[in-house]
Amino acid sequence: MWRWTPRTAFARTIALIAFVLVINQAVSYLMIAVYVVKPGVQQIVHLLGSNLQTRILLEQVEGPERQPLLAQYNAMGGAQRFSAQEAEQMGVDYAQPYEFLAAELSYVMQEPVQVRMASYNSTFFWVQRSQEPDSWYRVVLSEFDDRALSPLLFYLALIGSLSVLGGIAFARWLNRPLQALQLAARRIAAGEDPGQLEERGASEIMQVTQAFNQMSRGIQRLEQDRALLLAGISHDLRTPLTRIRLATEMMPPSEDYLVEGIVHDIDDMNAIIDQFIDYVRARDHVNFSEEDLNVLIQDVIESVQYVTDAPSEDLFHLNLGDLPLVQLQAVAMKRVLSNLIDNARHYGSTPITIRTGAQGIYADGNVRKDARIWIEVIDSGEGIDEAQLDEVFEPFMQGNLARGGEGSGLGLAIVKRFVQLHGGDIQLRNQAGAGLCVRIELPVRQPTQHAVG
């Protein structure tokens, strides 16, 4: 298939209609040329030839009858003869030359001629014979009007335009169910419920719509089963873990070495369950609000410091730029930041460098359409293999042994899913002289004011 071939059904329908109209117009113009224009040209050539030949014959008459005959012929509107100078004064130089008329008339006159046409109050032709280069003949054709073809051409153009517009309207009507189907598919891809589509249009489109509605109902049933499964995981797993923890705390002090290990394992299992639920429920966070990303970073850092009880300068190096307020899901974004920091602490090394900035935002506060804010979290570890930079975003995938092998393997997968829900991008790269650098870029949505980080 050629590259220039239309891809969409709408474009192909328009192309087909346009092709048919072009053929129709070409045939129409050909018919006009053969049955209207050509006979008209032949008639003009015949009239010009008759007038010129009559004038030439009258000028060859000798005797006293010559002048009365010429005067009578002129009064009847016959061809008149002028010198080149007189013709120039009468505007022969501004008349339009017609080569095809000259060729036809030359054949009739049996000698080369020039033909020019001018239209003022009436249409007249200037003819110059090769045997008389210093003279011009003027023939007035009151019966001929070159504007007679204008309405015909206008109606042809009007019919063609109306046909194109009608074809476009028909194609839009024909493709409207497909457009609705496309929008509904995008909503499903975004995790939304598009509802049941109206089954209309051609039979093939109706069958596709019916299949889509069945698929949509199936997806909704799967979502309901997923919610039930999550509720079961949350209840059926956490309840025995809670009982185990209570039983562990009742163990005698002589077995404290066992208690500490069991409690640690229970906390790990609870964390894994939380990560699993967060990954599956990523699309359930739908409440966007205007947030300052720098403030969210400070909140997460304070939580980490409270748990670790370590000085801030030992854990973090902050370089926060000025950011606008943007539409974010605060809980989801805090989860992203928390996962990145936990990943840097557990699999990399401290201190952790956190940088933020913006691009596409002017000094006066105006924002371009492609404006974005970004955040980089850089640990001080050894990084990971270049071949694994993309793989670590897959669920249950972990980096190489240089970064340790503990955890559920869902941390970065959760981060990527939340970032994609914000319409953003995430990239990993090994920082020269440091460790792993995670860079997130988020679009600036409906900024209202400038917040200083």
C-alpha positions as CSV (number, residue, x, y, z in Angstrom):
1,M,0.0,0.0,0.0
2,W,1.4,3.4,-1.0
3,R,2.2,5.9,1.8
4,W,-0.1,8.5,0.4
5,T,-3.2,6.2,0.4
6,P,-5.7,7.5,3.0
7,R,-5.8,5.4,6.1
8,T,-9.0,6.3,7.9
9,A,-12.4,5.2,6.6
10,F,-13.6,8.9,6.5
11,A,-10.6,9.9,4.3
12,R,-11.0,7.0,2.0
13,T,-14.7,7.8,1.5
14,I,-13.9,11.4,0.7
15,A,-11.1,10.3,-1.7
16,L,-13.5,7.9,-3.5
17,I,-16.2,10.6,-3.8
18,A,-13.6,13.1,-5.0
19,F,-12.3,10.7,-7.6
20,V,-15.8,10.0,-8.9
21,L,-16.5,13.7,-9.0
22,V,-13.2,14.4,-10.9
23,I,-14.1,11.8,-13.5
24,N,-17.7,13.2,-13.7
25,Q,-16.4,16.8,-14.1
26,A,-13.8,15.7,-16.7
27,V,-16.5,13.9,-18.8
28,S,-18.8,16.9,-18.4
29,Y,-16.1,19.3,-19.7
30,L,-15.3,16.9,-22.5
31,M,-18.9,16.8,-23.6
32,I,-19.1,20.6,-23.4
33,A,-16.0,20.9,-25.5
34,V,-17.2,18.4,-28.1
35,Y,-20.9,19.4,-28.3
36,V,-20.9,23.1,-27.3
37,V,-17.5,24.7,-27.7
38,K,-16.4,23.0,-30.9
39,P,-19.6,23.7,-32.8
40,G,-19.5,27.3,-31.6
41,V,-15.9,27.7,-32.8
42,Q,-16.8,26.3,-36.2
43,Q,-19.7,28.7,-36.4
44,I,-17.5,31.7,-35.5
45,V,-14.9,30.6,-38.1
46,H,-17.6,30.2,-40.7
47,L,-19.0,33.7,-40.0
48,L,-15.6,35.3,-40.0
49,G,-14.6,33.6,-43.2
50,S,-17.9,34.6,-45.0
51,N,-17.6,38.2,-43.9
52,L,-13.9,38.5,-44.9
53,Q,-14.4,36.8,-48.2
54,T,-17.4,39.0,-49.0
55,R,-15.4,42.1,-48.1
56,I,-12.5,41.0,-50.2
57,L,-14.8,40.3,-53.2
58,L,-16.5,43.7,-52.9
59,E,-13.2,45.5,-52.8
60,Q,-12.2,43.8,-56.0
61,V,-15.3,45.3,-57.8
62,E,-14.4,48.0,-60.2
63,G,-16.5,50.9,-61.4
64,P,-19.0,53.2,-59.8
65,E,-20.9,50.3,-58.1
66,R,-18.0,49.6,-55.8
67,Q,-18.5,52.4,-53.2
68,P,-22.3,52.0,-52.9
69,L,-21.9,48.3,-52.4
70,L,-19.2,48.8,-49.7
71,A,-21.4,51.4,-47.9
72,Q,-24.4,49.1,-48.0
73,Y,-22.3,46.2,-46.7
74,N,-20.9,48.4,-43.9
75,A,-24.4,49.5,-42.9
76,M,-25.4,45.8,-42.7
77,G,-22.6,45.3,-40.1
78,G,-20.2,43.5,-42.4
79,A,-16.4,43.3,-42.0
80,Q,-14.7,46.7,-42.1
81,R,-11.1,47.4,-43.1
82,F,-8.8,49.7,-41.2
83,S,-5.2,50.7,-41.6
84,A,-2.7,49.4,-39.0
85,Q,-2.5,52.9,-37.4
86,E,-6.3,53.2,-37.2
87,A,-6.6,49.8,-35.7
88,E,-4.0,50.6,-33.1
89,Q,-5.9,53.7,-32.2
90,M,-9.1,51.6,-31.8
91,G,-7.3,49.2,-29.4
92,V,-6.3,46.3,-31.5
93,D,-3.2,45.8,-29.4
94,Y,-5.4,45.2,-26.3
95,A,-7.5,42.6,-28.0
96,Q,-7.0,39.0,-26.9
97,P,-5.2,36.7,-29.5
98,Y,-6.8,33.4,-30.1
99,E,-4.4,30.9,-31.8
100,F,-6.9,28.1,-32.2
101,L,-9.4,30.5,-34.1
102,A,-6.5,31.7,-36.2
103,A,-5.6,28.2,-37.1
104,E,-9.1,27.3,-38.1
105,L,-9.7,30.5,-40.0
106,S,-6.3,30.1,-41.8
107,Y,-7.5,26.8,-43.1
108,V,-10.7,28.4,-44.4
109,M,-9.0,31.4,-45.9
110,Q,-6.2,29.3,-47.4
111,E,-3.6,31.7,-46.0
112,P,-2.1,32.5,-42.6
113,V,-4.1,35.0,-40.5
114,Q,-4.1,36.5,-37.0
115,V,-7.3,36.6,-35.0
116,R,-7.9,38.8,-31.9
117,M,-11.1,39.2,-30.0
118,A,-12.4,42.2,-27.9
119,S,-15.6,42.6,-25.9
120,Y,-17.0,46.0,-25.1
121,N,-20.7,46.8,-25.8
122,S,-20.6,44.0,-28.3
123,T,-18.1,41.3,-29.4
124,F,-15.9,41.8,-32.4
125,F,-12.9,40.1,-33.9
126,W,-9.8,41.7,-35.5
127,V,-8.4,39.7,-38.4
128,Q,-5.1,40.4,-40.2
129,R,-4.2,38.6,-43.4
130,S,-0.6,37.7,-44.2
131,Q,-1.1,39.3,-47.7
132,E,-2.1,42.6,-46.1
133,P,0.2,43.2,-43.1
134,D,-0.6,46.9,-43.0
135,S,-4.4,46.4,-42.6
136,W,-6.8,44.9,-40.1
137,Y,-10.4,43.7,-40.7
138,R,-12.9,44.1,-37.9
139,V,-16.0,41.8,-37.8
140,V,-18.8,42.5,-35.3
141,L,-20.7,39.4,-34.2
142,S,-23.7,40.7,-32.4
143,E,-25.2,37.2,-32.2
144,F,-22.1,35.8,-30.3
145,D,-21.7,36.4,-26.6
146,D,-18.7,34.7,-24.9
147,R,-20.5,35.1,-21.6
148,A,-23.0,32.5,-22.7
149,L,-20.8,29.7,-21.4
150,S,-20.3,31.4,-18.0
151,P,-23.6,30.2,-16.5
152,L,-22.9,26.7,-17.7
153,L,-19.4,26.6,-16.2
154,F,-20.8,28.2,-13.0
155,Y,-23.5,25.5,-12.6
156,L,-20.9,22.8,-13.2
157,A,-18.7,24.2,-10.5
158,L,-21.7,24.7,-8.2
159,I,-22.9,21.1,-8.8
160,G,-19.3,19.8,-8.1
161,S,-19.0,21.8,-4.9
162,L,-22.4,20.7,-3.6
163,S,-21.5,17.1,-4.4
164,V,-18.3,17.4,-2.5
165,L,-20.1,19.0,0.5
166,G,-22.8,16.3,0.4
167,G,-20.1,13.6,0.2
168,I,-18.4,15.0,3.2
169,A,-21.6,15.2,5.2
170,F,-22.5,11.6,4.1
171,A,-19.0,10.4,5.1
172,R,-19.3,12.1,8.5
173,W,-22.7,10.5,9.1
174,L,-21.3,7.1,8.0
175,N,-18.3,7.4,10.3
176,R,-20.0,8.9,13.3
177,P,-20.5,5.5,15.0
178,L,-16.9,4.6,14.4
179,Q,-15.8,7.9,16.1
180,A,-18.0,7.1,19.1
181,L,-16.5,3.7,19.2
182,Q,-13.0,5.2,19.1
183,L,-13.7,7.6,21.9
184,A,-15.2,4.8,24.0
185,A,-12.2,2.6,23.4
186,R,-9.9,5.4,24.6
187,R,-12.0,5.8,27.7
188,I,-11.7,2.1,28.5
189,A,-7.9,2.4,27.9
190,A,-7.9,5.3,30.5
191,G,-9.7,3.1,33.0
192,E,-13.1,4.8,32.6
193,D,-16.5,3.3,32.0
194,P,-17.9,4.5,28.6
195,G,-21.3,2.9,29.1
196,Q,-23.2,1.1,26.4
197,L,-22.9,2.5,22.9
198,E,-26.0,3.0,20.7
199,E,-26.0,0.4,18.1
200,R,-26.6,2.2,14.8
201,G,-25.1,2.6,11.4
202,A,-24.3,0.0,8.8
203,S,-24.8,-3.7,9.7
204,E,-21.0,-4.3,9.9
205,I,-20.6,-1.3,12.3
206,M,-23.6,-2.4,14.4
207,Q,-22.0,-5.9,14.8
208,V,-18.7,-4.3,15.9
209,T,-20.6,-2.0,18.3
210,Q,-22.4,-5.1,19.8
211,A,-19.1,-6.9,20.2
212,F,-17.6,-3.8,21.9
213,N,-20.6,-3.5,24.3
214,Q,-20.2,-7.1,25.2
215,M,-16.5,-6.5,25.8
216,S,-17.2,-3.5,27.9
217,R,-19.7,-5.4,30.1
218,G,-17.0,-8.1,30.5
219,I,-14.5,-5.6,31.6
220,Q,-16.9,-4.2,34.1
221,R,-17.5,-7.7,35.5
222,L,-13.7,-8.1,35.8
223,E,-13.5,-4.8,37.6
224,Q,-16.1,-6.0,40.1
225,D,-14.3,-9.3,40.6
226,R,-11.1,-7.4,41.1
227,A,-12.7,-5.2,43.8
228,L,-14.0,-8.4,45.5
229,L,-10.6,-10.0,45.3
230,L,-8.9,-7.0,46.8
231,A,-11.4,-6.9,49.6
232,G,-10.7,-10.6,50.2
233,I,-6.9,-10.0,50.2
234,S,-7.2,-7.1,52.6
235,H,-9.4,-9.1,55.0
236,D,-8.4,-12.7,54.6
237,L,-4.6,-12.0,54.7
238,R,-4.4,-9.2,57.2
239,T,-6.7,-10.9,59.8
240,P,-4.4,-13.9,60.4
241,L,-1.4,-11.6,60.3
242,T,-2.9,-9.5,63.0
243,R,-3.6,-12.7,65.1
244,I,-0.1,-13.9,64.6
245,R,1.3,-10.5,65.7
246,L,-0.9,-10.5,68.8
247,A,0.2,-14.0,69.6
248,T,3.8,-13.1,69.1
249,E,3.5,-10.1,71.5
250,M,2.3,-12.6,74.2
251,M,5.4,-14.8,73.9
252,P,7.6,-14.8,77.0
253,P,10.6,-12.4,77.1
254,S,13.0,-15.4,76.8
255,E,11.9,-15.7,73.2
256,D,12.4,-12.0,72.2
257,Y,14.9,-13.0,69.5
258,L,12.1,-14.9,67.8
259,V,9.5,-12.1,68.3
260,E,11.7,-9.5,66.6
261,G,12.1,-11.7,63.5
262,I,8.4,-12.6,63.3
263,V,7.3,-9.0,63.7
264,H,9.7,-7.9,61.0
265,D,8.4,-10.6,58.7
266,I,4.8,-9.5,59.4
267,D,5.7,-5.9,58.6
268,D,7.2,-7.0,55.3
269,M,4.2,-9.0,54.4
270,N,1.9,-6.1,55.2
271,A,4.1,-3.8,53.1
272,I,4.0,-6.3,50.2
273,I,0.2,-6.5,50.5
274,D,0.0,-2.7,50.5
275,Q,2.1,-2.5,47.3
276,F,0.1,-5.1,45.6
277,I,-3.2,-3.3,46.4
278,D,-1.7,0.0,45.3
279,Y,-0.6,-1.4,42.0
280,V,-4.0,-2.9,41.2
281,R,-5.9,0.1,42.5
282,A,-3.7,2.7,40.7
283,R,-6.6,3.9,38.5
284,D,-9.0,4.3,41.4
285,H,-7.3,7.6,42.5
286,V,-9.3,10.1,40.5
287,N,-9.3,13.2,42.7
288,F,-7.0,15.8,41.1
289,S,-6.3,19.1,42.9
290,E,-3.9,22.0,42.6
291,E,-0.7,21.0,44.5
292,D,2.8,22.3,44.9
293,L,5.2,19.3,44.2
294,N,7.8,20.8,46.4
295,V,5.5,20.8,49.4
296,L,4.6,17.2,48.8
297,I,8.4,16.4,48.7
298,Q,8.9,18.1,52.0
299,D,6.0,16.1,53.6
300,V,7.4,12.8,52.4
301,I,10.9,13.7,53.6
302,E,9.6,14.7,57.1
303,S,7.9,11.3,57.3
304,V,11.1,9.5,56.4
305,Q,13.1,11.5,58.9
306,Y,10.5,10.7,61.6
307,V,10.8,7.0,61.0
308,T,14.6,6.9,60.6
309,D,15.4,9.5,63.3
310,A,18.4,10.6,61.2
311,P,19.7,14.1,60.5
312,S,18.3,15.6,57.3
313,E,21.7,16.5,55.8
314,D,22.8,12.8,56.2
315,L,19.8,11.6,54.2
316,F,18.9,14.2,51.6
317,H,20.5,16.9,49.4
318,L,17.7,19.2,48.2
319,N,17.8,21.5,45.2
320,L,14.2,22.5,44.7
321,G,13.4,25.0,41.9
322,D,10.4,27.3,41.5
323,L,7.4,25.4,40.4
324,P,3.8,26.4,39.5
325,L,0.8,24.8,41.1
326,V,-0.3,21.9,39.0
327,Q,-3.2,19.4,39.0
328,L,-2.0,16.3,40.9
329,Q,-3.4,13.4,42.9
330,A,-1.7,14.3,46.1
331,V,-2.0,10.8,47.7
332,A,-0.8,9.1,44.5
333,M,2.1,11.5,44.1
334,K,3.2,11.1,47.7
335,R,3.2,7.3,47.1
336,V,5.4,7.9,44.0
337,L,7.9,10.0,46.0
338,S,7.9,7.6,49.0
339,N,8.6,4.6,46.7
340,L,11.4,6.4,44.9
341,I,13.0,7.4,48.2
342,D,12.6,3.9,49.7
343,N,14.1,2.4,46.6
344,A,17.0,4.8,46.8
345,R,17.6,4.1,50.5
346,H,17.2,0.3,50.4
347,Y,18.9,-0.5,47.0
348,G,21.2,2.5,46.6
349,S,22.9,4.6,49.3
350,T,22.5,7.9,51.1
351,P,22.7,10.9,50.7
352,I,19.8,11.1,48.2
353,T,19.8,14.1,45.9
354,I,16.3,15.5,45.0
355,R,16.0,18.2,42.4
356,T,13.0,19.9,40.8
357,G,12.5,22.4,38.0
358,A,10.2,23.5,35.2
359,Q,10.5,24.0,31.5
360,G,8.3,25.9,29.1
361,I,7.4,28.6,31.7
362,Y,8.4,32.2,31.1
363,A,9.6,34.7,33.6
364,D,6.3,36.6,33.4
365,G,4.4,33.5,34.4
366,N,3.0,32.6,31.0
367,V,3.0,28.9,30.3
368,R,3.5,27.2,26.9
369,K,1.2,24.3,25.9
370,D,4.1,21.8,26.3
371,A,5.2,23.2,29.7
372,R,6.3,20.5,32.1
373,I,7.7,20.2,35.7
374,W,10.3,17.6,36.5
375,I,11.8,15.9,39.5
376,E,15.0,13.9,39.8
377,V,15.8,11.4,42.6
378,I,19.5,10.4,42.6
379,D,21.0,7.9,45.1
380,S,24.6,7.3,45.8
381,G,24.7,3.6,45.0
382,E,26.3,1.7,42.1
383,G,23.4,2.0,39.7
384,I,22.0,-1.0,37.7
385,D,22.9,-2.6,34.4
386,E,22.0,-0.6,31.3
387,A,20.2,-3.6,29.9
388,Q,17.8,-3.6,32.9
389,L,16.9,0.1,32.9
390,D,13.5,-0.6,31.1
391,E,12.9,-4.0,32.7
392,V,12.7,-2.8,36.3
393,F,9.4,-1.1,35.5
394,E,7.7,-4.4,34.9
395,P,5.8,-5.9,37.8
396,F,7.8,-8.3,40.1
397,M,11.0,-7.3,38.3
398,Q,14.0,-6.2,40.3
399,G,17.4,-4.8,39.5
400,N,20.7,-6.6,39.5
401,L,22.3,-8.0,42.6
402,A,24.4,-4.8,43.0
403,R,21.2,-3.2,44.3
404,G,20.0,-6.1,46.4
405,G,17.3,-8.6,45.8
406,E,14.7,-7.9,48.5
407,G,11.2,-6.5,48.1
408,S,8.2,-7.4,46.0
409,G,9.4,-5.9,42.7
410,L,6.3,-3.6,42.5
411,G,7.8,-0.3,43.7
412,L,8.9,1.1,40.4
413,A,5.9,-0.5,38.6
414,I,3.6,1.4,40.9
415,V,5.6,4.6,40.3
416,K,5.3,4.2,36.5
417,R,1.6,3.5,36.7
418,F,0.9,6.6,38.8
419,V,3.1,8.8,36.6
420,Q,1.3,7.6,33.5
421,L,-2.1,8.4,35.1
422,H,-0.8,12.0,35.4
423,G,0.1,12.1,31.7
424,G,3.8,12.1,32.6
425,D,7.0,10.2,31.6
426,I,9.6,8.5,33.8
427,Q,13.2,7.6,32.8
428,L,16.1,5.9,34.5
429,R,19.7,6.5,33.9
430,N,23.0,5.8,35.7
431,Q,24.4,9.1,36.9
432,A,28.2,9.5,36.3
433,G,30.0,9.6,39.6
434,A,26.8,8.9,41.5
435,G,24.1,6.2,41.4
436,L,20.8,5.7,39.8
437,C,18.9,8.8,38.6
438,V,15.1,8.6,38.3
439,R,13.6,11.5,36.3
440,I,9.9,12.2,36.2
441,E,8.3,14.8,33.9
442,L,4.7,15.9,34.4
443,P,2.6,18.2,32.3
444,V,1.5,21.6,33.7
445,R,-2.3,21.5,33.9
446,Q,-4.2,24.7,34.4
447,P,-1.6,26.7,36.4
448,T,-3.1,29.5,38.5
449,Q,-0.2,31.0,40.4
450,H,3.5,30.6,40.9
451,A,4.7,28.8,44.0
452,V,8.2,29.1,45.3
453,G,9.8,25.9,46.4
